Amino acid sequence: MNRLRRFAIGLLLLIGGAADVSAEERFPVPPALKQLSKAGIRLDAPVHMTADTLSYEEETGVALAEGNVEMEFGARTMRADRVRYDSTTGEADLSGKVRYKDADEEFAFDRITINLDSETGVLYNGTIRISSNNYQIASRRIEKTGKSSFLVEKGMLTTCPCDPEPDWKFEVRRARVTLDQYAVGKDITFRIRGVPVLWLPWGAFPVKMTRQSGFLLPNLSHNQSRGYTLQVPYYQVINRWSDATITLDAMSRRGYRPEIEYRFVLNPESEGALRATYFRDRVEDENRGRFYGENVFRSGPFTANAVLEVPTDSNYYFDLVDNTALQWARYARSEGFVSVTGGHSEHALSILWNYDLQEIPGPDNTAQRMPEYTMTLLPAGIPVAGIELAGEVSATRFQRKDGNDELRARGYGEVSRAIPLYRSITLVPYLFADVLGTRFEPSSADDPSDRGRFVPGGGATLSADARKDIPGKALVHSAGFSAGFRYVPRINQDDLPITDRWSRLAPQSQFLFTLSQRLLGVKDGAAPKEFLSFQLEWAYDLGGNETSGSPYVDPLAPYVRALRDQIDTGAGRPPEKNNAPSDIYAKIGLNPIERWRFQGEALFDPVETVFTVGAASGEYKKDDDHRLLVEYRLSRDLAEDVRGTFAWRLFHWLRLQALVGYSLRNASLSEGRVGVSVYPRSDCWNVGFTVDRTTQPDDTSVKFTFELKGIGSAGI
């Protein structure tokens, strides 16, 4: 109603001469009107008004505008057939198809009477719409009883935008409304397409345009581990930059599990959430819980990020969380770091804590980084023949539960120079060195031991780029080729403890070849569109690719080698000396026509003539309601799967969705989901039915949902 008040004041300003009028009459600002200035409202504001006739009586203080009255006040507009204002009493009367609109709100009434001094009045037979959240309030009579309070008689509330009659609505016989608080109504009827489905003698509805504390819609679900679960969430506004949700899960098999989630937003680039749950599990007869969250903070050169994931036991995810990635993870990782970035360097301090989820028999040698400091020297030129310098220095303290602690320092430095040979052909020779020093205890009975290593190396990369424009077809073809060689000598490092991937470095005498191509469509005023992309990578080691003796992937190995090593590690194959030629890595993307996309990726072993990794997918996507995706994935000795996702709005009122995952290796269904949503007349409300099936863990669930647009959804 603040805006309505401002509108009325603006109307007076028009009559006072701050507006252009079609009657081509101008009036001096009356003394009575000058006293109407409110905080934030200027009497000389840029208000424009037109009307068939305008008049003002000095003796009575009455201003009258009649016939096609139209006013603009900034981004706000108002129309009416007749406007009358009495400056002595403060009474304003707007009648005849009164319409008001701004960026977020609009209303339409037959008549409005309001007193600007007491801020009370009556709005007759009309509708208020709030576009930001689709709220629509209609009533025969809305009485403004105070600055922010109203009395609504025979009113209606909905968020369904359907005209002329919404698909669903709440009807109230009488309601008292306080802005930024609640609307308390009596005799409430919930109707769907005019049919009454629920009646309440009394009810309260939030009417805040900002966040509102209160209970959210509950949810009922079922699975084999937890049984039936009734989830009741409560939302609490704390302040303008933080809030919280308290949820109670009433599980028929395992008991009552409360969870609290605290969220905050410190600036447009900084936000986070912290969650905690702890309860008595009736099945396990023990206390169980989980503490998890994430944080991103950025302010100028300063960054502070964190991820927290700590369960009380290794089976918590299997029993109580529907997340396959967590259920089959080796560790639950918690980490955090703070960093400061300057013009040529970055300083970071971090910690990493791994919680062992698989509990492999034997001593727990899980390494925790508590803490780690890293200084990164960003590539920077030095005034000596165009040479660039880059590097990194780190210091880490490793802790183990059953093993021995370790204190390690490491440094890496590289110098390079780009030498242009011809047009887009460039040669970049480089030299590097990696230095590592560590202090550790070989055993609990031994004194600390100091060890170290120095690994020099070098190489060169020759790269060439080419581009061809095809103006007749609005296409651009670009291609790139590079050939590089890296040399890393063999060194003695067998006496170093194996803690992470930098503990051991493998020798190399390796060539690396890459080829890439892209075909882009370019049109004036539009972003380039990629029709085709292709990438090829292959490596050849003159002495045969040798291992470092570590189970970790060599950080200096090219991607095509590292990918193969990761597959071997996942399959449980021990490190061994590979053939001189690496696998051939290829990736292709194709977008032949609008909405269609095909992708393929493969790692091919030319010696054994088999695929180490393979993936192919095809997707059609018009929007989220019209989408089809089919993909095939192969990881040698690990898995071979086919997966499909389908979502389609067959009719305006019917949406089907499905997800199927099938393991060719195990000849079994790994996951499946089928859902049906029915929209009886519009998107304003729908009912849904979903069946979920998983094999790891073995579980089947069925869920019914009912959703009201703008209000929320409930599931059974």
Summary of the structure (lengths in Angstrom):
residues: 716
radius of gyration: 35.1
end to end distance: 40.2
largest distance: 107.4
contacts: 2130
relative contact order: 0.05
helix: 6%
strand: 63%
